[in-house]
Amino acid sequence: MGMDLKKDIELLLNAYNDAQGVTAEFNLNLLKRINRELGGQFDVSKFRHYGTYDVFEGGMVSYLVSLEAQTVFIEMIGRSFAFAPWEPIHTEYSHKYLIPDIERLAHQTGFAVIEHILDSRKYFADSIWRVDKPEALRY
């Protein structure tokens, strides 16, 4: 199980709001795909990417924020959506974890952690899990 670890908040904010606009373009691509695949009429230039850190949930949250009042029609579903200026579309939640969080999650879902393999900066963990309580996996 690969999990992004909690790290300096400024590092995360800089990564999700990078000067090159890579993350913004990735996020805005959602609107482009709606346009292409669902017959949407989003004017992508009227939205701005905004990434922030949620200290209570422990992760990055991404939004696309409408820069003006606008209405967007999506042909495939036959609906229009009205946006007020600065109204957000919540597009992403990227959880970050501490090692005890990973172990707790494993335990709560019927697994035990065998090993954590960390990168050299301790930004990411690959954790090897094994089934510990098979009955916890039954619905």
ChimeraX commands (.cxc) that place a marker at each C-alpha (Angstrom):
marker #1 position 0.00,0.00,0.00 radius 0.5
marker #1 position 1.60,3.28,-1.07 radius 0.5
marker #1 position 0.82,6.34,1.03 radius 0.5
marker #1 position 1.97,9.92,0.95 radius 0.5
marker #1 position 3.31,10.93,4.36 radius 0.5
marker #1 position 2.65,14.14,6.26 radius 0.5
marker #1 position 5.39,16.69,5.73 radius 0.5
marker #1 position 6.07,20.40,6.01 radius 0.5
marker #1 position 2.88,22.22,5.02 radius 0.5
marker #1 position 4.77,24.87,3.03 radius 0.5
marker #1 position 6.33,22.10,0.93 radius 0.5
marker #1 position 2.87,20.71,0.16 radius 0.5
marker #1 position 1.41,24.13,-0.62 radius 0.5
marker #1 position 4.29,24.87,-3.00 radius 0.5
marker #1 position 3.82,21.51,-4.71 radius 0.5
marker #1 position 0.07,21.96,-5.20 radius 0.5
marker #1 position 0.43,25.61,-6.25 radius 0.5
marker #1 position 3.61,25.25,-8.32 radius 0.5
marker #1 position 4.95,28.23,-10.27 radius 0.5
marker #1 position 5.00,26.21,-13.51 radius 0.5
marker #1 position 1.25,25.62,-13.23 radius 0.5
marker #1 position 1.52,21.84,-13.60 radius 0.5
marker #1 position -0.96,21.08,-10.82 radius 0.5
marker #1 position -3.33,23.82,-12.01 radius 0.5
marker #1 position -3.28,22.36,-15.53 radius 0.5
marker #1 position -3.88,18.86,-14.14 radius 0.5
marker #1 position -6.88,20.15,-12.17 radius 0.5
marker #1 position -8.27,22.26,-15.04 radius 0.5
marker #1 position -8.05,19.18,-17.25 radius 0.5
marker #1 position -11.15,17.92,-15.41 radius 0.5
marker #1 position -13.18,20.69,-17.05 radius 0.5
marker #1 position -11.56,20.00,-20.42 radius 0.5
marker #1 position -12.53,16.35,-20.15 radius 0.5
marker #1 position -16.12,17.27,-19.25 radius 0.5
marker #1 position -16.17,19.48,-22.35 radius 0.5
marker #1 position -14.71,16.77,-24.58 radius 0.5
marker #1 position -16.42,13.68,-23.21 radius 0.5
marker #1 position -19.75,15.01,-21.94 radius 0.5
marker #1 position -20.39,17.95,-24.24 radius 0.5
marker #1 position -19.68,20.51,-21.53 radius 0.5
marker #1 position -19.38,24.19,-22.25 radius 0.5
marker #1 position -16.86,25.20,-19.58 radius 0.5
marker #1 position -14.73,28.21,-20.45 radius 0.5
marker #1 position -11.63,26.97,-18.65 radius 0.5
marker #1 position -10.14,30.48,-18.59 radius 0.5
marker #1 position -12.93,31.49,-16.20 radius 0.5
marker #1 position -11.73,29.10,-13.47 radius 0.5
marker #1 position -8.63,29.18,-11.30 radius 0.5
marker #1 position -6.98,26.30,-9.46 radius 0.5
marker #1 position -6.64,26.70,-5.71 radius 0.5
marker #1 position -4.87,24.19,-3.45 radius 0.5
marker #1 position -4.85,24.39,0.32 radius 0.5
marker #1 position -3.95,22.20,3.29 radius 0.5
marker #1 position -6.66,20.97,5.67 radius 0.5
marker #1 position -4.94,20.65,9.04 radius 0.5
marker #1 position -7.88,18.83,10.61 radius 0.5
marker #1 position -8.17,16.13,7.94 radius 0.5
marker #1 position -4.44,16.00,7.25 radius 0.5
marker #1 position -4.32,16.49,3.53 radius 0.5
marker #1 position -4.33,18.74,0.52 radius 0.5
marker #1 position -7.64,19.92,-0.90 radius 0.5
marker #1 position -7.94,21.23,-4.45 radius 0.5
marker #1 position -10.64,23.41,-5.92 radius 0.5
marker #1 position -11.45,25.09,-9.19 radius 0.5
marker #1 position -12.82,28.53,-8.37 radius 0.5
marker #1 position -15.16,30.38,-10.71 radius 0.5
marker #1 position -13.73,33.81,-11.51 radius 0.5
marker #1 position -17.11,35.30,-12.40 radius 0.5
marker #1 position -20.83,34.62,-12.47 radius 0.5
marker #1 position -21.47,32.08,-15.20 radius 0.5
marker #1 position -23.72,29.25,-16.28 radius 0.5
marker #1 position -22.33,26.10,-17.84 radius 0.5
marker #1 position -24.39,23.58,-19.82 radius 0.5
marker #1 position -23.41,19.89,-20.00 radius 0.5
marker #1 position -25.09,18.30,-22.99 radius 0.5
marker #1 position -24.74,14.63,-21.96 radius 0.5
marker #1 position -26.84,15.14,-18.85 radius 0.5
marker #1 position -28.97,17.98,-20.19 radius 0.5
marker #1 position -28.30,20.27,-17.23 radius 0.5
marker #1 position -26.97,23.74,-16.62 radius 0.5
marker #1 position -24.94,24.71,-13.59 radius 0.5
marker #1 position -24.76,28.29,-12.33 radius 0.5
marker #1 position -21.62,29.50,-10.59 radius 0.5
marker #1 position -21.30,32.64,-8.50 radius 0.5
marker #1 position -18.04,34.59,-8.51 radius 0.5
marker #1 position -15.48,32.76,-6.31 radius 0.5
marker #1 position -17.70,29.69,-5.99 radius 0.5
marker #1 position -15.51,26.58,-5.69 radius 0.5
marker #1 position -15.78,23.16,-7.28 radius 0.5
marker #1 position -14.12,20.67,-4.92 radius 0.5
marker #1 position -11.98,18.47,-7.19 radius 0.5
marker #1 position -9.51,16.60,-5.02 radius 0.5
marker #1 position -8.68,15.42,-1.55 radius 0.5
marker #1 position -5.18,14.02,-1.15 radius 0.5
marker #1 position -4.75,12.50,2.30 radius 0.5
marker #1 position -1.37,12.49,4.01 radius 0.5
marker #1 position -0.51,10.02,6.76 radius 0.5
marker #1 position 1.76,9.40,9.73 radius 0.5
marker #1 position 3.11,5.88,10.20 radius 0.5
marker #1 position 0.75,5.30,13.18 radius 0.5
marker #1 position -2.17,6.36,10.94 radius 0.5
marker #1 position -1.19,3.70,8.40 radius 0.5
marker #1 position -0.93,1.04,11.09 radius 0.5
marker #1 position -4.29,2.04,12.57 radius 0.5
marker #1 position -5.95,1.93,9.14 radius 0.5
marker #1 position -4.50,-1.52,8.50 radius 0.5
marker #1 position -5.71,-2.80,11.88 radius 0.5
marker #1 position -9.20,-1.30,11.47 radius 0.5
marker #1 position -9.62,-3.06,8.12 radius 0.5
marker #1 position -8.40,-6.50,9.17 radius 0.5
marker #1 position -4.74,-6.24,8.18 radius 0.5
marker #1 position -1.40,-6.05,9.94 radius 0.5
marker #1 position 1.61,-4.12,8.66 radius 0.5
marker #1 position 4.62,-6.31,8.00 radius 0.5
marker #1 position 6.99,-3.54,6.95 radius 0.5
marker #1 position 7.16,0.13,5.94 radius 0.5
marker #1 position 9.61,1.05,3.19 radius 0.5
marker #1 position 10.31,4.80,3.12 radius 0.5
marker #1 position 12.01,6.97,0.53 radius 0.5
marker #1 position 15.23,8.74,1.58 radius 0.5
marker #1 position 13.39,11.95,2.56 radius 0.5
marker #1 position 10.58,10.08,4.35 radius 0.5
marker #1 position 7.95,11.71,2.14 radius 0.5
marker #1 position 6.33,8.46,0.99 radius 0.5
marker #1 position 5.77,4.99,2.45 radius 0.5
marker #1 position 5.22,1.69,0.70 radius 0.5
marker #1 position 3.74,-0.55,3.37 radius 0.5
marker #1 position 3.46,-4.30,3.09 radius 0.5
marker #1 position 0.26,-5.59,4.66 radius 0.5
marker #1 position -1.01,-9.09,5.39 radius 0.5
marker #1 position -4.49,-10.30,6.25 radius 0.5
marker #1 position -4.75,-10.44,10.02 radius 0.5
marker #1 position -8.49,-10.90,10.59 radius 0.5
marker #1 position -10.13,-12.53,7.55 radius 0.5
marker #1 position -13.57,-12.11,9.15 radius 0.5
marker #1 position -13.14,-8.31,9.05 radius 0.5
marker #1 position -13.00,-8.50,5.25 radius 0.5
marker #1 position -16.42,-10.12,4.89 radius 0.5
marker #1 position -19.37,-7.87,4.15 radius 0.5
marker link #1:1,2 radius 0.2
marker link #1:2,3 radius 0.2
marker link #1:3,4 radius 0.2
marker link #1:4,5 radius 0.2
marker link #1:5,6 radius 0.2
marker link #1:6,7 radius 0.2
marker link #1:7,8 radius 0.2
marker link #1:8,9 radius 0.2
marker link #1:9,10 radius 0.2
marker link #1:10,11 radius 0.2
marker link #1:11,12 radius 0.2
marker link #1:12,13 radius 0.2
marker link #1:13,14 radius 0.2
marker link #1:14,15 radius 0.2
marker link #1:15,16 radius 0.2
marker link #1:16,17 radius 0.2
marker link #1:17,18 radius 0.2
marker link #1:18,19 radius 0.2
marker link #1:19,20 radius 0.2
marker link #1:20,21 radius 0.2
marker link #1:21,22 radius 0.2
marker link #1:22,23 radius 0.2
marker link #1:23,24 radius 0.2
marker link #1:24,25 radius 0.2
marker link #1:25,26 radius 0.2
marker link #1:26,27 radius 0.2
marker link #1:27,28 radius 0.2
marker link #1:28,29 radius 0.2
marker link #1:29,30 radius 0.2
marker link #1:30,31 radius 0.2
marker link #1:31,32 radius 0.2
marker link #1:32,33 radius 0.2
marker link #1:33,34 radius 0.2
marker link #1:34,35 radius 0.2
marker link #1:35,36 radius 0.2
marker link #1:36,37 radius 0.2
marker link #1:37,38 radius 0.2
marker link #1:38,39 radius 0.2
marker link #1:39,40 radius 0.2
marker link #1:40,41 radius 0.2
marker link #1:41,42 radius 0.2
marker link #1:42,43 radius 0.2
marker link #1:43,44 radius 0.2
marker link #1:44,45 radius 0.2
marker link #1:45,46 radius 0.2
marker link #1:46,47 radius 0.2
marker link #1:47,48 radius 0.2
marker link #1:48,49 radius 0.2
marker link #1:49,50 radius 0.2
marker link #1:50,51 radius 0.2
marker link #1:51,52 radius 0.2
marker link #1:52,53 radius 0.2
marker link #1:53,54 radius 0.2
marker link #1:54,55 radius 0.2
marker link #1:55,56 radius 0.2
marker link #1:56,57 radius 0.2
marker link #1:57,58 radius 0.2
marker link #1:58,59 radius 0.2
marker link #1:59,60 radius 0.2
marker link #1:60,61 radius 0.2
marker link #1:61,62 radius 0.2
marker link #1:62,63 radius 0.2
marker link #1:63,64 radius 0.2
marker link #1:64,65 radius 0.2
marker link #1:65,66 radius 0.2
marker link #1:66,67 radius 0.2
marker link #1:67,68 radius 0.2
marker link #1:68,69 radius 0.2
marker link #1:69,70 radius 0.2
marker link #1:70,71 radius 0.2
marker link #1:71,72 radius 0.2
marker link #1:72,73 radius 0.2
marker link #1:73,74 radius 0.2
marker link #1:74,75 radius 0.2
marker link #1:75,76 radius 0.2
marker link #1:76,77 radius 0.2
marker link #1:77,78 radius 0.2
marker link #1:78,79 radius 0.2
marker link #1:79,80 radius 0.2
marker link #1:80,81 radius 0.2
marker link #1:81,82 radius 0.2
marker link #1:82,83 radius 0.2
marker link #1:83,84 radius 0.2
marker link #1:84,85 radius 0.2
marker link #1:85,86 radius 0.2
marker link #1:86,87 radius 0.2
marker link #1:87,88 radius 0.2
marker link #1:88,89 radius 0.2
marker link #1:89,90 radius 0.2
marker link #1:90,91 radius 0.2
marker link #1:91,92 radius 0.2
marker link #1:92,93 radius 0.2
marker link #1:93,94 radius 0.2
marker link #1:94,95 radius 0.2
marker link #1:95,96 radius 0.2
marker link #1:96,97 radius 0.2
marker link #1:97,98 radius 0.2
marker link #1:98,99 radius 0.2
marker link #1:99,100 radius 0.2
marker link #1:100,101 radius 0.2
marker link #1:101,102 radius 0.2
marker link #1:102,103 radius 0.2
marker link #1:103,104 radius 0.2
marker link #1:104,105 radius 0.2
marker link #1:105,106 radius 0.2
marker link #1:106,107 radius 0.2
marker link #1:107,108 radius 0.2
marker link #1:108,109 radius 0.2
marker link #1:109,110 radius 0.2
marker link #1:110,111 radius 0.2
marker link #1:111,112 radius 0.2
marker link #1:112,113 radius 0.2
marker link #1:113,114 radius 0.2
marker link #1:114,115 radius 0.2
marker link #1:115,116 radius 0.2
marker link #1:116,117 radius 0.2
marker link #1:117,118 radius 0.2
marker link #1:118,119 radius 0.2
marker link #1:119,120 radius 0.2
marker link #1:120,121 radius 0.2
marker link #1:121,122 radius 0.2
marker link #1:122,123 radius 0.2
marker link #1:123,124 radius 0.2
marker link #1:124,125 radius 0.2
marker link #1:125,126 radius 0.2
marker link #1:126,127 radius 0.2
marker link #1:127,128 radius 0.2
marker link #1:128,129 radius 0.2
marker link #1:129,130 radius 0.2
marker link #1:130,131 radius 0.2
marker link #1:131,132 radius 0.2
marker link #1:132,133 radius 0.2
marker link #1:133,134 radius 0.2
marker link #1:134,135 radius 0.2
marker link #1:135,136 radius 0.2
marker link #1:136,137 radius 0.2
marker link #1:137,138 radius 0.2
marker link #1:138,139 radius 0.2
view
